[in-house]
Amino acid sequence: MIKSMTGYGKGNISENLRNYQVEIKSVNHRYLDISVKMPRVLSYLEEDVKKVISSKVKRGKIDVFITFENSSTEGKEIKINNEIAKMYINQLKQLAEEENILANIEVTEISKYPDVLSIQNTQDDEQIKKELIEATTIATDKLVQMRQVEGSKMAEDLLKRIEKTNQKIEKISGLSTGLIEEYVVKLENRIKEILKNQEIDESRLAQEVVIYADKCSIEEEVTRLKSHISQFKELINSDDAVGKKLDFIIQEMNRETNTIGSKANNLEITNGVIDIKTEIENIREQVQNIE
């Protein structure tokens, strides 16, 4: 079934005091455009995140928001910079001697000075990647699920609208056929009135009828419209990304309807064309949000 391009999904996982949250929002767009906002410490995984999403989403403006809290001591090590610490101590001793004050240097105080202590991160990048990909997959699956639910509702409405359009086309087709028959009767009566008792040239009459029928015939347009409707229904039930194809079909349907309108020489047909164009426009607006 078709999918909407609008949706939202969130994935949360926690592993060894490492917490990941991935939020994905999507709206309609001509192409697939993925934007990722994530902590700098995870920025090397941006392309991997995009690959997960693009494997399941084909169209839409996708905004991804990732938060990461790492309270784990795994992969972390505290390092003391002995050389920097000695420099602080020597300078403090020298100051104490010059100012003739007691040098009471505590190790804990030295440790507070800049660059004396540092935390080195030796985390397993592959493990981090695995965990982030898992959270991203959860969020993407929820996004796709929501898009499918919305798509199902849209499909139901679109099928109803396209069927109403088909019924209006059938009605116009019937009206057009009746107009030719009416024209033949009116033309014969008009000629009889003009010629009175003179004989009617049947061949000329037939020629005029053929010209009129060719001018106002909408048979080809109706046939193409029905073909487009059939294709539309097939695509609606497809699991592929068919939004662009549906949009193209709607454009073609609108073109054929305009041609019918230009041939219309009957108020009822004209009103029918307006109804069809209105329905097609409503369908087109919805199609714009289909993946």
C-alpha positions as CSV (number, residue, x, y, z in Angstrom):
1,M,0.0,0.0,0.0
2,I,1.1,3.6,-0.6
3,K,2.9,5.6,2.1
4,S,2.5,9.1,3.2
5,M,5.6,11.3,3.3
6,T,4.5,12.7,6.7
7,G,5.5,10.8,9.8
8,Y,7.4,10.6,13.1
9,G,9.5,7.9,14.8
10,K,11.5,7.7,18.0
11,G,14.0,5.1,19.1
12,N,15.6,4.7,22.6
13,I,18.1,2.2,23.8
14,S,20.4,2.0,26.8
15,E,23.5,-0.1,27.0
16,N,26.0,-0.1,29.9
17,L,25.0,3.4,31.0
18,R,25.1,4.6,27.4
19,N,21.8,6.2,26.4
20,Y,20.8,6.9,22.8
21,Q,17.7,8.7,21.6
22,V,16.9,9.1,17.9
23,E,14.0,11.2,16.7
24,I,13.0,11.3,13.0
25,K,10.5,13.7,11.5
26,S,9.5,13.7,7.8
27,V,7.4,15.9,5.5
28,N,6.8,15.9,1.8
29,H,9.6,16.7,-0.6
30,R,10.3,16.0,-4.3
31,Y,13.3,13.9,-3.4
32,L,15.0,12.3,-0.4
33,D,16.7,14.9,1.7
34,I,18.1,13.7,5.1
35,S,19.4,16.2,7.6
36,V,21.1,14.9,10.8
37,K,21.8,16.8,14.0
38,M,23.9,14.8,16.4
39,P,26.6,15.2,19.1
40,R,30.1,15.9,17.8
41,V,31.4,12.8,19.5
42,L,29.1,10.7,17.1
43,S,29.5,12.8,14.0
44,Y,31.7,10.1,12.3
45,L,28.6,7.9,12.2
46,E,26.4,10.4,10.3
47,E,26.6,8.6,6.9
48,D,25.8,5.2,8.6
49,V,22.7,6.8,10.1
50,K,21.7,8.1,6.7
51,K,22.2,4.7,5.1
52,V,19.8,3.1,7.6
53,I,17.1,5.6,6.8
54,S,17.5,5.7,3.1
55,S,17.3,1.9,2.9
56,K,13.6,2.2,4.1
57,V,12.5,5.7,3.0
58,K,12.7,6.8,-0.6
59,R,11.2,10.3,-0.6
60,G,10.7,13.1,1.9
61,K,12.4,15.9,3.9
62,I,13.8,13.9,6.8
63,D,15.1,15.6,10.0
64,V,17.0,13.5,12.4
65,F,17.8,14.5,16.0
66,I,20.2,12.4,18.0
67,T,21.1,12.7,21.7
68,F,23.7,10.7,23.5
69,E,24.6,10.4,27.2
70,N,27.6,8.3,28.2
71,S,27.8,7.7,31.9
72,S,29.8,4.5,31.5
73,T,33.3,4.1,32.7
74,E,33.9,1.6,30.0
75,G,36.6,2.8,27.6
76,K,37.6,5.7,29.8
77,E,40.9,6.2,31.6
78,I,42.1,9.0,33.9
79,K,45.6,10.1,33.0
80,I,47.9,12.3,35.1
81,N,50.3,14.6,33.2
82,N,53.3,14.3,35.5
83,E,55.4,16.9,33.6
84,I,52.7,19.6,33.9
85,A,52.1,18.8,37.6
86,K,55.9,19.1,38.3
87,M,56.0,22.5,36.6
88,Y,53.1,23.7,38.8
89,I,54.9,22.4,41.9
90,N,58.3,24.0,41.0
91,Q,56.7,27.3,40.3
92,L,54.8,27.3,43.6
93,K,58.0,26.4,45.5
94,Q,59.9,29.2,43.8
95,L,57.1,31.6,44.7
96,A,57.2,30.5,48.3
97,E,60.9,31.0,48.6
98,E,60.8,34.4,47.0
99,E,58.0,35.6,49.2
100,N,59.4,33.8,52.3
101,I,56.1,31.9,52.9
102,L,55.4,28.4,53.9
103,A,55.0,26.1,50.9
104,N,52.2,23.7,51.8
105,I,51.5,22.0,48.5
106,E,48.7,19.4,48.5
107,V,48.4,16.8,45.7
108,T,44.6,17.3,45.6
109,E,45.1,21.0,45.0
110,I,47.6,20.4,42.2
111,S,45.2,18.0,40.5
112,K,42.7,20.8,40.1
113,Y,45.0,22.9,38.0
114,P,44.4,22.9,34.2
115,D,45.8,20.0,32.1
116,V,47.0,18.0,35.2
117,L,44.2,15.4,35.0
118,S,42.5,14.3,31.8
119,I,40.1,11.6,30.8
120,Q,41.2,9.6,27.8
121,N,38.5,7.9,25.8
122,T,39.4,4.5,24.4
123,Q,35.7,3.5,23.7
124,D,35.0,0.7,21.2
125,D,33.8,2.7,18.1
126,E,32.3,-0.4,16.6
127,Q,30.2,-1.1,19.6
128,I,29.0,2.5,19.7
129,K,28.1,2.3,16.0
130,K,26.2,-0.9,16.6
131,E,24.1,0.6,19.4
132,L,23.4,3.9,17.5
133,I,22.4,1.9,14.4
134,E,20.0,-0.1,16.5
135,A,18.3,3.0,17.9
136,T,18.1,4.5,14.4
137,T,16.5,1.4,13.0
138,I,13.9,1.4,15.7
139,A,13.1,5.1,15.0
140,T,13.0,4.5,11.2
141,D,10.7,1.5,11.5
142,K,8.3,3.5,13.6
143,L,8.4,6.3,11.1
144,V,7.7,3.9,8.2
145,Q,4.8,2.4,10.2
146,M,3.2,5.8,10.7
147,R,3.7,6.7,7.1
148,Q,2.0,3.4,6.1
149,V,-1.0,4.1,8.4
150,E,-1.4,7.6,6.9
151,G,-0.9,6.1,3.4
152,S,-3.7,3.6,4.0
153,K,-6.1,6.3,4.9
154,M,-5.1,8.4,1.9
155,A,-5.4,5.3,-0.4
156,E,-9.0,4.7,0.8
157,D,-10.0,8.3,0.1
158,L,-8.2,8.5,-3.2
159,L,-9.9,5.3,-4.5
160,K,-13.3,6.8,-3.6
161,R,-12.4,10.0,-5.4
162,I,-11.0,8.3,-8.5
163,E,-14.2,6.1,-8.7
164,K,-16.4,9.3,-8.5
165,T,-14.3,10.7,-11.3
166,N,-14.8,7.6,-13.4
167,Q,-18.5,7.8,-12.9
168,K,-18.6,11.4,-14.1
169,I,-16.5,10.5,-17.1
170,E,-19.0,7.7,-18.0
171,K,-21.8,10.2,-17.7
172,I,-20.1,12.8,-20.0
173,S,-19.4,10.0,-22.5
174,G,-23.1,9.1,-22.6
175,L,-24.1,12.7,-23.0
176,S,-21.6,13.2,-25.9
177,T,-23.0,10.2,-27.8
178,G,-26.6,11.6,-27.4
179,L,-25.5,15.0,-28.7
180,I,-24.6,13.5,-32.1
181,E,-28.0,11.9,-32.5
182,E,-29.7,15.1,-31.5
183,Y,-27.5,17.0,-34.0
184,V,-28.6,14.6,-36.9
185,V,-32.3,15.2,-36.1
186,K,-31.9,19.0,-35.8
187,L,-29.8,19.2,-39.0
188,E,-32.4,17.2,-41.0
189,N,-35.2,19.4,-39.7
190,R,-33.3,22.5,-40.5
191,I,-32.5,21.4,-44.1
192,K,-36.1,20.4,-44.7
193,E,-37.2,23.8,-43.5
194,I,-34.8,25.5,-45.8
195,L,-35.4,23.3,-48.8
196,K,-39.1,22.8,-48.2
197,N,-40.3,20.4,-50.8
198,Q,-36.9,19.9,-52.4
199,E,-35.0,16.6,-52.0
200,I,-32.3,16.3,-49.3
201,D,-28.9,15.4,-50.4
202,E,-28.3,12.4,-48.1
203,S,-24.6,12.2,-48.9
204,R,-24.0,15.8,-48.0
205,L,-26.0,15.3,-44.8
206,A,-23.9,12.3,-43.9
207,Q,-20.7,14.3,-44.6
208,E,-21.9,17.1,-42.3
209,V,-22.7,14.6,-39.6
210,V,-19.2,13.0,-39.9
211,I,-17.5,16.4,-39.6
212,Y,-19.6,17.3,-36.5
213,A,-19.0,13.9,-34.9
214,D,-15.3,14.2,-35.5
215,K,-15.2,17.7,-34.1
216,C,-17.1,17.0,-30.9
217,S,-16.2,13.3,-30.3
218,I,-14.5,12.7,-27.0
219,E,-14.1,9.0,-27.4
220,E,-10.3,9.0,-27.5
221,E,-10.1,11.3,-24.5
222,V,-12.5,9.1,-22.5
223,T,-10.5,5.9,-23.4
224,R,-7.3,7.5,-22.3
225,L,-8.9,8.8,-19.1
226,K,-10.1,5.3,-18.3
227,S,-6.7,3.9,-18.9
228,H,-5.1,6.5,-16.6
229,I,-7.7,5.6,-13.9
230,S,-6.8,1.9,-14.2
231,Q,-3.1,2.7,-13.8
232,F,-3.9,4.9,-10.9
233,K,-5.7,2.1,-9.1
234,E,-2.8,-0.3,-9.7
235,L,-0.2,2.1,-8.3
236,I,-2.3,2.9,-5.2
237,N,-2.0,-0.8,-4.3
238,S,1.7,-0.9,-4.9
239,D,4.4,-1.2,-2.2
240,D,6.9,0.9,-4.2
241,A,7.5,4.7,-4.0
242,V,4.9,5.7,-6.6
243,G,4.2,9.4,-5.7
244,K,5.9,10.8,-8.8
245,K,4.1,8.4,-11.1
246,L,0.8,9.2,-9.6
247,D,1.5,12.9,-10.0
248,F,2.3,12.4,-13.7
249,I,-0.9,10.4,-14.2
250,I,-3.0,13.2,-12.6
251,Q,-1.3,15.7,-14.9
252,E,-2.3,13.6,-17.9
253,M,-5.9,13.2,-16.6
254,N,-6.1,17.0,-16.3
255,R,-4.9,17.5,-19.8
256,E,-7.4,15.1,-21.3
257,T,-10.2,16.7,-19.2
258,N,-9.2,20.1,-20.6
259,T,-9.5,18.8,-24.1
260,I,-13.0,17.5,-23.4
261,G,-13.9,20.9,-22.0
262,S,-12.7,22.6,-25.2
263,K,-15.0,20.3,-27.3
264,A,-18.0,20.7,-25.0
265,N,-21.0,22.3,-26.7
266,N,-23.5,21.4,-24.0
267,L,-24.0,23.0,-20.6
268,E,-24.3,19.6,-18.8
269,I,-21.0,18.4,-20.3
270,T,-19.3,21.7,-19.3
271,N,-20.6,21.3,-15.7
272,G,-19.4,17.7,-15.7
273,V,-15.9,18.8,-16.8
274,I,-15.8,21.3,-14.0
275,D,-16.7,18.6,-11.5
276,I,-14.0,16.3,-12.9
277,K,-11.4,19.0,-12.7
278,T,-12.3,19.9,-9.2
279,E,-12.0,16.2,-8.2
280,I,-8.7,15.8,-10.0
281,E,-7.3,18.9,-8.1
282,N,-8.4,17.4,-4.8
283,I,-6.6,14.2,-5.8
284,R,-3.5,16.0,-6.9
285,E,-3.2,17.8,-3.5
286,Q,-3.2,14.5,-1.7
287,V,-0.8,12.9,-4.2
288,Q,1.8,15.6,-3.4
289,N,2.2,13.9,0.0
290,I,2.7,10.3,-1.3
291,E,6.1,8.8,-1.2
